[in-house]
């Protein structure tokens, strides 16, 4: 049987953590959400963005660069490490500063080492956006992203982290 690392208990621990409360507050106080991930987490991020918008009854506008055309075009024109930051720049180019400040960049990473996601979070923080990261492993201590809310899942397997990340987005939406 596949090991999901006691996902129910893990879910409860995460939702009752101070980091989760901080993320929930950021989510509740934003209008636009930019959801980022890659690999299996890109699928989770794309699904998350759709459901955050659909289930918010018009109060949240969530988006994800989930199209392979968007990703490969931007990767080709920039680099793998910068394409998400470039996508954020394009998506926010017509936003006012007030709209930027009411935006949340919501990254998902199983490893905590996703350079494209981390660079996009850095870009967002510098632009004045709220930032968060759902990650199985914490990002390196030398990486400083001002105001980042980091929710660490502590899972050993990618499949546990991906499934838990999807479950948590429903809790986030329900909590608003």
Phi, psi and omega in degrees: 000140180294135181271115176257018171052044178054056189300326180296315178294319179300317178302311181298317179298317180296312184295336178264009182272155175301323180297321179294318178301319178295316177296317180300320178296316177300315181298314182298330184258025178235161178251316182251137179232128178250111187258126186234143174186172173215168187064222178300328179289339173292320176298317177297315181297316180297313178298318179301313182299317180297312183288327176299318179291311185297318186273356183270002180056041175084007181266346181230140176242098182254143179215158183214143177280055189284350180282133177294335177292315177300310184299308185291327177296312181289322177297317179297321182279339182236258176197164178299322184287339186245352189299324180290322176297319178296317177301315178300318178301317178294315184293334184253005187298335180256007181278145173282166178298323178298318178294321177301315182291341177260024179247151179234128171261120189244099181267150176231127179214131176281329186265335188077008183240014183288098187299323180294319179291314181299316179295325176293321177296320176298314180301314182297317180298318179295329179281349179099013179273155172286147181227148176210156178219123169266120185215146177284324179240139181296151176289159182302143183299332181283352178270115181249119176236109185303127175078007182292130169263117183248114178259110184263121183278329179071021179276150178269333184252139178302319182297324177294314181298318181294314180295317179296321178299320178293316177300319183293328179294327176293322177296318179300313179295316179297324181289350180265000000 
